[in-house]
Amino acid sequence: MHKSKFNEIVIAGDFNSNVKWDQWDRWWNHSDVIRELKETNIESFYHTYFEELQGSELQPTFFLQKNLNKPYHIEYIFGSQGFRNNLEKIEIGKVEDWIKHRDHLPMIAEFSS
């Protein structure tokens, strides 16, 4: 609806979504979101930085019920080309620092000026 205003934008948060859970019979899924954002030149900073495919993430951002045997990647930072050009670093919080407080790990993006 507001795609025309997405010239310089960052979209970040807990999406509770991953292509691993896409189902062919759903009217909308994670892959649809990724495709639609890419059409407006918005891409995931994590996937660009680490050169990983959606659904093949090596670093989880969430542990269901703080269970280290149930890791998932559901936190995302998406952004337009201007932000991606200035991306210096993406970092996921360390499990040992965060798991005692919450089941989500922070994703931190650093940019050059």
JORANOR-V483379 format. One record per residue. N is the residue number from 0. RES is the residue in one letter. PSI is psi in radians with two decimals (999 if undefined). D_CENTER is the distance of its C-alpha to the mean C-alpha in whole Angstrom. Layout:
# JORANOR-V483379
<<N,RES,PSI,D_CENTER> <N,RES,PSI,D_CENTER>>
This chain:
# JORANOR-V483379
<<0,M,-0.68,21> <1,H,0.37,20> <2,K,-0.54,19> <3,S,-0.29,22> <4,K,0.13,21> <5,F,0.57,17> <6,N,-0.92,19> <7,E,1.80,17> <8,I,2.60,14> <9,V,2.29,11> <10,I,2.06,9> <11,A,2.59,7> <12,G,-2.99,8> <13,D,1.87,8> <14,F,-0.22,8> <15,N,0.73,10> <16,S,2.65,9> <17,N,2.60,9> <18,V,-0.38,11> <19,K,-0.45,13> <20,W,0.08,15> <21,D,2.43,15> <22,Q,2.36,19> <23,W,-0.44,21> <24,D,0.11,23> <25,R,2.56,21> <26,W,-0.28,21> <27,W,2.39,17> <28,N,-3.09,14> <29,H,-0.73,11> <30,S,-0.62,12> <31,D,-0.72,14> <32,V,-0.82,11> <33,I,-0.80,10> <34,R,-0.79,14> <35,E,-0.72,15> <36,L,-0.74,12> <37,K,-0.59,13> <38,E,-0.41,17> <39,T,0.33,17> <40,N,0.56,15> <41,I,2.20,12> <42,E,2.83,9> <43,S,2.19,6> <44,F,-0.74,7> <45,Y,-0.87,6> <46,H,-0.61,8> <47,T,-0.84,10> <48,Y,-0.82,11> <49,F,-0.03,12> <50,E,0.83,13> <51,E,2.62,11> <52,L,2.62,11> <53,Q,2.30,9> <54,G,-0.17,10> <55,S,0.52,12> <56,E,2.37,10> <57,L,-0.29,12> <58,Q,1.98,11> <59,P,2.74,10> <60,T,-0.01,9> <61,F,2.44,11> <62,F,1.90,15> <63,L,2.13,17> <64,Q,0.59,20> <65,K,0.37,19> <66,N,2.00,21> <67,L,-0.23,20> <68,N,0.04,20> <69,K,1.15,18> <70,P,2.50,14> <71,Y,2.77,11> <72,H,1.82,7> <73,I,-0.05,6> <74,E,2.45,5> <75,Y,2.61,2> <76,I,1.97,5> <77,F,2.64,7> <78,G,2.86,10> <79,S,2.98,14> <80,Q,-0.72,16> <81,G,-0.74,18> <82,F,-0.73,15> <83,R,-0.65,13> <84,N,-0.50,17> <85,N,0.14,17> <86,L,2.13,14> <87,E,-0.71,16> <88,K,2.54,14> <89,I,2.35,11> <90,E,2.44,12> <91,I,2.35,11> <92,G,2.63,14> <93,K,2.32,16> <94,V,-0.82,17> <95,E,-0.42,21> <96,D,-0.43,20> <97,W,-0.50,18> <98,I,-0.51,19> <99,K,-0.35,22> <100,H,-0.63,21> <101,R,2.91,18> <102,D,-0.12,16> <103,H,2.53,13> <104,L,2.50,12> <105,P,2.61,11> <106,M,2.20,8> <107,I,2.26,11> <108,A,2.32,11> <109,E,2.41,15> <110,F,2.62,16> <111,S,2.84,20> <112,S,999,22>>
